[in-house]
């Protein structure tokens, strides 16, 4: 793997950077999956080293967002897009119901460590689904019946993680001053 072209800025509060930089010269699959995994690892670093109560703290009023809520949301996003919509698996939704669509952020019962384990398992399942499929393979949106390609899904997930990594950066900076990873 090549080094990132832009130097990483580190706060002394961050854990060691264990991310693998996405390839600068790989094929399409390697670049797309590399960037998605880099964003997944970035999210995990932004949450590293915080106690459970801080992970669950809603530190930027009036937002109800927390790092614990974000990890629950991202686990649900992984399951929804890769398993349910792309692979067509018949599995229950995580942290969502029609009666309580925002429970990923609103209902923070449970140990954040368990939420991280579930998120990691969903990421692993998403990687397995991705590895077994063609970039031209298609899933079906449950809401509209319209098809989408794995290629589109990977780009969509990169955007999802990039957006939430920005949220996580603000939350983390508010909690302990660490920023910039």
N, C-alpha and C positions, 0 to 999 in steps of 0.2 A: 504494500500500500504506500502511496505517496503522502507526503506531509501536506497539510492544508496550505493554500496559497496566502491566506491571511492569518497573521499570528493570533493566537488565542489570548485574551486578556484574563488574568486570574486574580481573584481576590484571595488573600491569605486564608480565608475561612473555607474555601472550597476543598473538597476531597481531591485526591490525585485524579488527573484526567485520564481515564481509561478508554476513552472513545477511540474507535478506528476511523481515520479520515476516509471519506469516500474516494474511490479511485478517480483520478483525473483522466485516465486513458482507457477505462474498461468499456465493455459493450453496454448496450442500453439497459439490460437487466441488471448488470453489476452496478451501474451508476444509480439506477432508480432504487434498488434494494439497499445499496450502500448509504444513500442519503436518508432513506427512511430509518434504517438502523442507527445512523448517526443522530438523528433527531430523537429516537427512542432513548438512546444512551444520554443525550443531552438532558432530556426530561428527568431521567433517573438521577443524574448528577445534581440537578437543581434542587432535588429533594433530599439528597444524601446528608446524613449526619444530624438531622433534626429529630427531636423527641416527638412522640405521638401527639402530644397536646399542641405542639407548634404546627405539625402537619395539618391538623384539623382547624387551626385558627383561621378565622375570616379576618384577615389583617388589613383589608382595603375597603373601608366603608364608602358607599353603601352597598358595594358588591358582596354577594354571599359566597364568593368563590374562595376555595382553600386548596392547598396542594393535595390533601386527602380527597377532596371532591374531584379535582382534576384527574387523579389516578383512577378513580372509579369511573369517571366519564370516558377516559381513554380506553379502559378495559372494555366498556360497553361499545365503544366505537369500533374497536378491533373485532369484537364478536359480530356486531351488526353487519359490517361491510364484508369482512373476509368469510366468515363462517355461514352467516344466514343468507346474505344477498349474493355473494359470489359463488360459494361452494354449495349453497342450497341445503345446508344442514338444518335439521329440525331441533334447535336448541332454544332454551328460554332466553329472553332478553335479560340483561344485567342492569340492575339499578334503574328500572324503567317500568312503568305501567301506564295505561291510559288514564287511570285515576290519579297517578302521581308521576307525571313525566319528568320532573326535575329532581327525583330522589337521589341521583348521583351526586348532586351538589347540596341538596337540602337535608338529607337524612344521613348523617355521618356516624351512625351507630357502627360499632365494630372496630377492630384493631386496624390501623393503617397498614401495618406489616402484612396482614392477610389480604388487604386490597392490592398491595404491591405484588404479592405472590400470584394472585389471580390475574393481574395485568400481565405479568411476565409469562404466565401460562398461555394467555390469549395471544400475546406477541409470538410465542413459539408456534402456536397452532397456525397463526397467520403466515409465518415464514414457511411452514410445511406446505400449506395450500399454495403459496406463491411458487415454491420450488417445483411443485408437481404440475403446474399449469403453464401454458403458453401465454406470452404477453398479449396475444390476440384472443385468448380465451375470454368468454363472456359470462357475466352474471346477470341476474334480472332484478331490477329495483322492485321490491315488494309493493311500494306505494303506487307505481305507475305501470308496471309490467314492461318497462323499457329496458333494453340491454345496455351494458357498459363493459368495457374491456378491462382486463387486469392492468394494462398499461395506464388507463385512466385512473383506476383505483389506487395504484401506487402514487401517482402524482397528487391525487386528492388527499391521501393520507400524509404525504410530505407537507402539504399545505395545512392540514389539520394540526399536526404536531408543531409546525413552525409558529402557528398562531398561539397555541397553548404554551409553547416554550416562552413566548413573550409574556404571557400572563404569569407563568411560573417564576420568571425572572423578577417581575415586579413584586409578587408575593414574597419571594425569598428575600429580596432586598429590604422589604418592609419588616420582615421578621428578625433578621440579624445583620443586615447591611451587606451581605454577600451578593455580588452581581457580576455579570459579564461572562459567564460560562456558556 
